[in-house]
């Protein structure tokens, strides 16, 4: 065994939540051991790969854009979208309390705190999760970090490295924590093995913060906790989570008496495709589905009668695809739609934003993402391209290795939709076209949404079909915590010395989002719960 690690506090996990916790501990003058399973080059966790959007309320960006928002309105939206239970039990008490705390505190303790660190946001907030069957975001609240999650991560890591008490921080990369150490009923440390050579290690401290992510990087665990609303888990589920978000620390917390709640609540996406250069098994990319695409089932029939359109209720999209006989789908577009609307979520496929190249970003917005369309159609196995519809269907079936997609179904879907467009806007009796009209009324969506683009328009070709799978992303449930981020046992009592933050804690309380997230609350939840956990741990030592 290597020499034991000693500190006032241990932070398990080097993602945003863990970094924020470490910053608060250093501010309080404590010695900190931050233990991370991944390598130093990936410091920052899954946030480094994210778009970098944050749910914030009543911000300067909103006010400049003419948006009137308030904590009261945001909380009403949150409660509606979350569909919490009646709140009579502890399983919903703490998620509700954390939702209230986040809405009340996010403007100052997340957005304001990050601005002070140098983080900047796009001038126009995005409007996502507007709601479909239940109300969602009443106004745009999704604040995109200028530089994506990579710049957010780099900013916080740099703040950690430049901290005036940096000498009190020890970083231990390549260390896999497997269990918690206890003494007289209190958690006093962690133990595990080094990733490179398997040597055991132990670390001792007066407080331990678990910030090691969720369970969604383990696809088999995702299957075990699949929500009943989504029926049976699909045969193919792509992995869009962190490879080490495998629930090992959830098991360790449970073994120490901690309570886990709502593990069946997940934030998965319906438009996953295989990564062209995979770095893990079933590595997937989450597309931002084009609003002008026709969403088809495995046969090529338009999914309905309520058509699938992104931006309103992500959870419903997953449920609708999983309700099909074969739980995967196709999106039918053409090159003109792809140039204006196709996007891939995350930092990797948004270099102009990630590298903060304003002119390149404006070029892509005004002229279309040519490089992205060319790369995806050339390198991603789930994209097929053809000049004619019969050719396209033939290639869709060749990709699948069967004859499931029927030309007559695809032609009927496209021709019917195009015919409705041709009747003129006053006669657009199609729910997808009505939603496109609503989307285009907000300037943040108008620049990225076509104005009633027909699918079979010969001037807009070639045709493109995208095969899409469910992709696992984030855990909405997790380790139950109180508002001080202390881990609770089955009786609702805090476990001495043990705290949890970020996705490990369901971003707070074991599930502060309820069934659905208003988006942007993941990174924001990591920041807030990480800061709270760090302050609470500082009081223990």
Buried (B, 14 or more C-beta within 10 A) or exposed (E): EEEEBBBBBBBBBBBBBBBBBBBBBBBBEBBBBBBBBBEEEBBBBBBBBBBBBBBBBBBBBBEEBEBEBEBEBBBBBBBBBBEBBEEEEBBBBBBBBBBBBBBBBBBEBBBBBBEEEEBBBBEBBBBBBBBBEBEBBBBBBBBBBBBBBBBBBBBBBEBBEEBEBEEBBBBBBBBBBEBBBBEEEBBBBBBBBBBEEEEEBBBBBBBBBBBBBBBBBBBEBBEEBBBEBBEEBBEBBBBBBBBBBBBBBBBBBBEBBBBBBBBBBBBBBBBBBBBBEEEEEBBBBBBBBBBBBBBBBBBBBBBEEEBBBBBBBBBBBBBBBBEBEEBBBBBBBBBBBBBBBBBBBBBBBBBBBBBBEEEBBEBBEEEBBEEBBEBBBEEBEBBBBBEEBEBBBBBBBEBBEEEBBBBEBBBBBBBEBBEBBEEEEEEBEBEBBEBBBBBBEBEBBEEBBBEBBBBBBEEBBBBBBBBBBBBBBBBBBBBBBBBEBBBBBEEEEBBBBBBBBBBBBBBBBBBBBBBBBBBBBBBBBBBBBBBBBBBBBBEBB
